[in-house]
């Protein structure tokens, strides 16, 4: 007999991000309109809602307008304070820059009518609205296991055990996890969710789509000189300092004299010596960017993987007893650098399908109206227009690829386009051998504009219970020293933005040391490891970063 207790709900949602919260709110709205009871639970691995949420963020309010039409008048909603006032696209060279004319971009890339602010704070506000409707939200309780019925359908999830020591024994404060059973389970874990990986394999959800590909987004918040602050100004950059990789930066002037700045590197890069973190620190030293930061103070830091596969990488969305919503499915519009609105809409559509099923007294079957609603609606229309952008740049390089991608977007705005959809290659397959790629000499941080990893992790407020099993697991502990180090110069030392991985000498031989307490839950290691030897699993409840205002 299992020592775990269980609770039953109509719908359980894994993850209190914009998709999960929107799904919960929509479920309760529909239930209230129909005058019936419907129980909804959200499990969130962060210590509070928003603690693990990181985004630029310039947000398209399209879905928010539909879900909660009065949000602009709600004084408790912080998003409505800073509408976008101007939009700029800079192409950087080593010392200079030029502003790419906005009129040369397709109209659907315009940020008019958008808002800039903290996605974490938006999620906190949405959580309040959900709780007002009767949604039960449990922060600090990560879903660690998918539960199945005997017929193979999803039964629900189980939270992780608490109080397990590093050696696997039970500490004095041991508490078993809880089983959460539901008619339907929504997976809203964000990019590269650990349970989402499992259900994708179990139900072969990616059988008929392209592999998902990713970027890593590294973000800092700065309090800047008020004389340099222009609320609502939005800047995106491309070009320097990236060479054989592609990506770019953002600079958003948000409320209270604060800048959201960040840098994205596509994880399809080839050079194993490349460090996304150090590329971001180098980018800040560009004269056009440094002058904005001088006299200011960095107040927060974080990193997160971003889905970049686009429409051709969206898997099958519904399966027996469950559904993928938000970035678990991969609805990011890469050239718009936006995914919140599509994530929210996918959650709302899944909620409508689940409510219909529950009202018909169904359970644990396939929500057969959800997928058609996504694939025939505006999510599909929007992502189809830009489906060749990421693979064009990844395959053809920044200059030619950008021209091809731009031409394709313009043609699609005119209802035509390239007569094919470009394909992806998994990010872990792209690294060259260490001897085939040039070394990159990154400048030492100056402690004023640029910083090192450990001081950055410190201001992410990252914390994990030290006496617990390492949540960055190796399928084969010999691969780091037998393959990764000799062939690729130990790339995990560089692609991790938090200093989790380092090679140390032990008895004269190298050994991979995993500093799991530094992990900011970005999932880059799970994605980029060339042998797919690293498997990220949930740590003990509440562990990880605690992002304020991110």
N, C-alpha and C positions, 0 to 999 in steps of 0.2 A: 504493500500500500504506500502511495506517495506521501511524503511528509509535507508536501506543498498544499496550501489552501487554494481555493479557487473562487473566482467571482464571475458572474455572467452578465453580459451586456448585449444589446442588439448590435452595436458597432463599436469596435475598438480601433483606435488610430495610433500608429506608431510614429511619433514625432510631432512636436508642437511648433512647426514652422508655418509659413503662410498657407501651404496646401492643406495640412492637417487641420489647422484652426478654421479655415474657410469651409472645409467639409463638415466639421462639427457644427458650426453655426448654421449652415444650410440645412442639415438634418433636423436640427431643433426648430428652425423656422417652419419647415414643412410639417413637422409633427404638430406644432402649435396651430398652424392653419387648418389642419385636419382634425384638431381636437382629440389627439390621441397621445398616449405615452410612448416614448422611445428613449432608451437609455444609451448614452454615448460616453466613452471614456477615452482620454488621451494619455499616453505614456510618453514622457519626455526625459531623455538621458541627462540633460543639463540640470544644474542645481536649481535653476528657475527658468521659466519661459524666457527666451531671448538670450540666455547665457552662452549658447553655442551658435547663435545666428550671426552671420557675417555677410555683408554685401556692400556694394559701393556707396550708396544706392540711389539711382534715379529710377523712380517707380512710375509706371503707367497705371493710372487709377481706374482703368476700364472695368476690371473685375470688382474692385472695391465699390465703385458706383452702383454696380448691380447688387452686391451682397448687402451693403449697408449704405443706402443712398444719402443719409444725413451726415456722413462722416466729416464733410467740410465744415459743418456748423458745430461740430462737437469739440469743445475746448479742451477735452482730455486727450484728443488725438493730436500727437505732435507732428504728424506728416503734413498737415495742411498749412504749416507755418512758412514753408519756403518753396514756392513754385519756381520752376526753372525760368530764368529771365534772359539768358543768352547761351548760345551753343557754339563751341569752337572745336576744330579738329586740327591739331598741330602735327606736322611731319618734322621730326627732329633729325638733325645731323649732330656730329660730335660737339660743335660749338654754337650752332645756330638752329633756327626753326623757321618754318613758314606756315601760315594759316591756310589750310585747304579750303577753298570756297564752298560754303554750305550749299549754294545753289547747284553745285555739281553732284550732290548726293540725292538719291531717291527720296521722295517725300516721306516715306514710311520710316526713315531714320531720324526724322525731326523730333526734337524733345519738347516742342511746344505743347503746353497742357500737362506736362509731367511735374513731379514733385521730387525734391531731394531731401533725404533725411536718413534716419536710422531704421533699418529693417528690423533690428532687434526690438526697438521701441514700438514699432508697428505691431509686432507679434505680441508684445506685452499688452497692448491695447486690445487687440483681437481676442486675447485670452480672457480679458475682463468681460468682453461682450459675450463670449462663449459661456463663461461661468454664470452670467446673469440669466442665460437661457437654460441653465441646468446641466451643462456639460461638466463632467468630473475630470479634472486635470491633475496628474500626478507627476510633478517634476522630481528629478533625482531617482527615477525608477526606469532604468534602461531596459527595453525589451531585448533579451539575450537569446531567446530560443523560439522557433516557430513550432507550434503544436499542430498535429494532424489527426483527423478522424481515421478510422480503420479503412475507409474507402479512398483515402489519399487527399481529401479536401482539407483546407485549412480550418482548424478548430479555434485558433487564437494564438496567443503568445504567452511566454513565461518571462517574468523579470529575473534578473540575475540574483544569485545567492549573495548575501552580504556576510562579511566576516570570514572570508577564506584567506588564509595566510599565503605568502609567496610560495611556500613548499607544497601547497595544496591541502594542508590540514585545516581543520576548523579552529578559528580563534574563539576566545571566550564570548565574543559578541556575535557569534554566528547566527544568521537568520536565513532560512530557506527562501527562495524566490516564491512569487505568487503566480498562479496560473490565471490568465484572463481569457475566458472563453467568450466567443461572440458568434452571432449569425454570420457576420462579415468583418473582415480585418483589412484595414487600409494601411498600406506601407508608404509612409511619408517621411522617410529618413533623410532625404536630401541625396546629394551625389554620392554614389558608391556605398550605399547603406549595407551593413553587414547582413541583415536579414533579407534585404532585397536581393543580394547576391544568391542567397540560398533558394528563394522562391523562383528566381530566374532559372536556376539550374534544374530544380525539381520539376517545373512545369514547361521547360524548354521555351521560355518566353522570347528568347533572342534567336530562335531558329530561323526566322524569315526576315531579319533586319541586319543592318550593318553593325559592326561592333561599336560600342560607345567609346568616344575619345574625350579627353579632358584637358583643361588648363588648370594651373594653380594660380589663385589670386592672393596676393599678399597686400595687406592693408594697414595703414596707420592713420590715426586721428591726430591732428595738430591744432593747438590753439595758436592763432597767428596775430600779428600786429593788426589792430582794428582798421588802420588806415589802408591796409592791403586787402581788406575783406570786401567782397562783392556778392552779397547773398543771391543765390540762384544761378550764379555763373557756373557753367559746365564745360570742362575741357577734357578732350580725349587726345592721346598722343599715339603715334606709331613711329617706327624707325629706330634710331639709336636708343639704347646701346645694343640691341639684339643684332646678331650677325646671321648665323645659319638657322636660328630659331625664329618663331614669330610670336607676336603678342603686342602688348602696348600698355599704356598707363591711363589713369583717370585722375582728375582733380575736380572735386565738387565743393563749392562754397556753400556750406550748410549754416544752420542757425548758430548764434552765439559766438561769432568770430571764429568758427571752426572749419577746418578743411578735412574732408575725407580724401585721402590720396591712396593710390594703389597701383599695382603693376601685375599684369597677367602674362604668364609664359605658357604657351601650349606645350603639353607634355609629350608631344610627338618629336621633341628636339632630339638631335643625333649625337651631339658632343657630350660624352660622359663627364667631362670636366666642368660643364656648365652648372652654375648655382643660381636658381631663380631668386633666392633671397638676396644674393650679392648683386644680381642684375638690378633689382629694385633699389638697393642702396646706391648703386652707381648712377641710376636714372635720376635720383634726387639731386645729384651734383651737377646736372645740366644747368647752365646759367639761367635759363628761363624759368626753371622750377626752383632752383636754390634761392633766387631772390624773393620768391613768395614765402619761403620757410624761414629765412633769416630773421632773427628777432622773435621767433615763435618757439613753441615747446611741444615736443611729442608727448601725447598723453595715453595712447593705447596702440596695441599691435595685435594682429591676428592673421590667420591664413586659412584657406579653404579650397578644396578642389571644386571645379566648375564643369558641368556637362557642356561639351562643345560639339557633339555628334550631329545635332540637328534632327530634322524630320526622318531621315533614313535610318537613324539609330534608335528610334522609338520602338520599344518591344511590344509584344502583345500585352495588353493592359489589364485584362480581367481573367481570372482563373477560379477554379472551384473554391469558394469561400473567401476570396480576397481580390484586391485590386492595387495597382501601382498608381500613385498620384504625385504631382509635383516633380521635383528633381530626381525622385526615385525612378521616374519614367524618362526624364530628360527632355524637358520642354523649353530649354533656354534658347532664346533668339540671339545668336552669337553677334551679328553685326550691330544689333540694337543694344547689346550688353544688358539684356533684361530677361528675367524669367519669373519675377514675382507675379505678374498679372496672369501668365499662362498657368503657373502652378496653382494659383487661387481658383482659376476657372476649372481646371481639371478636378480639383477637390470638390467643387460645387456640382459638377456633372456626375461624379461618382456618388455623391450624396443623394442626388435625385434618383439615380438607378437603385441605390440601396434602400431608399425609403419606399420606392415602388415595390421592391421585393419583400421587404418586411411587412408592408401593408397587405400583401398577398399571402402572408404567413409562410414565406419561403425561408430557407436557410442553407448556407454552405454550398450553394450552387454558383453558377457563373452569372455575374451581373451583365446580362447580354445586351443591355441598352447603353452601357457606359462607353464601350469602345466605339460603336457607330456614332455616338454623340460627339466624341472627340474628333474622329476622323472626317466628319461632315461639317464641322463648325469652324469658327474663326481661328482656333488654335492651329488647325491643319492649314488653313488658308495663309496664315501669317508665316508659319515655319516653312511651308513649301516654297515661298518666294525666295528664301535665303538658303536653301539647302545645299547649294554648291559653294558657298562662301568659304567655310572652314577647309574643306578638302582642296579647293583651288589654291589657297594660300599655302597650305601644308605641302602640297605637291610641287607647286611652281615657284615658290619663294615669295618674299614680301612684295617685290616690285611687280613682276609679271602676274603673280597670283592675285594681287589686289586689283590690277587692271581687269583681269578676266572676271573676278568676282563682281566688281563694280558694273561691268558691262552686262553680266547676267542679271543682276538686280534691276538695272535700268530696263532691260528687255522684259523682265517679268512685270514691272510696273506698267508696261505697255501691253501686257497680256501675251507676251511671247517669252522665249528664253532658250537656253541651251537645251537641245533635244534629248538630254540624258541626265542622270543623277550620278554624281561622282561618288566613289567609294572611300572607305576608311581602312586604315591599318591600326591594329591595337597599339597603344602607346608603348607597351613594354617591349615591342619587337623592333624599335627604331634605333636603339643605341649602337654606335660604332664601337669597335675595339679601342682601347685606350691609346694604342700606338698609331691609330689612323686619324686621330683628332688632335687639333692643336690645344695645348694647355692655355688656360685663361688666367691671367694675373690680375686678380681683383685688388684694388687699393685698400689699404687699411682704413677702417672707419675712423672718422674724426671726432665722434662723440657729440657732435653738434647737429649735423645734418644726417650723417650716416652712422649706423650702429652695428654692434655684433648681435649674434643670435641670442645669446643668453640674457643680455640686458633687454632684448625685445620680448623674450618669453616672460620675463619678470613682470612686464607691464600688461601682459595678457591675463594676469591673475590666474594662471594655470596651476592647478593643484590636484594631486592624486594621493590617495591613501598608499603609503609606501609599502606596507606589508600586505600585498595582494599579488596574485599571479600577474605576470607581465601580459598586457593585453595586445602586444605586438608579437604575434607568434610566428615561429619559423617552422615550415613544413619539414625542412631538412637543415639542421644546424651547421652542416659542413659546407653548404653552398656559398655563404659569404666569403670564406677564406679560400675555397677551392675554385670558385668561378668569378664572383663579383669583383674581388680585389685584384687577382691577376689579369683578368680579361678587360674589366671596365674601370679599374682604379677605384673600386668601392664607391659607386655613384650615390649610394644611400647617404653618405656623409654630406652630399651637396644638395640632392633634391629635397631632403627634409628641411623645412624652414625653421626648425625648433631645436636643432642640435641633439636629436634623439639618438642618432647612430654615430658611433665613432669606433675606429680601429685602434686598439691598444696592444702593446707588446706584453706577452705573458710567457715567461720562460724562454724569451728570445723569439717567440712565434706570434704572429698577429692573431687577434681575437676580436670579433665584433661585439662591442658593448652596446646594450640598448638601454638608454636613459628614459624609460617609459614615463617617468614623472614629468618630463618636459613636453609631452605630446599635446598638441593643440587640436587634435582630431581632424586634421585636414584631409587625410586618406591618401596623400600622394604616394606613400611607400607601397600601399596596397595596389596602386595603379601602375607605378613606373618600374618596380623591381623587375629586372630583365628575365629572371627565372620564375616570376610569380610565386616566390617562396615566402613572402611576407603576407600574413593574413591578419587584418585588423579586426579585433573583436571588442565588444563593449567592456570597459573597465567597471569597477565597482561604482554604484550609483552616485551621481553628482560630480564625478571626477571630470577633469578637463578644464578648459578656459572658462572664465566668467567675464564675458565681454560687456562693458557698459557702453551704451550709446553707439554700438557698432551696427 
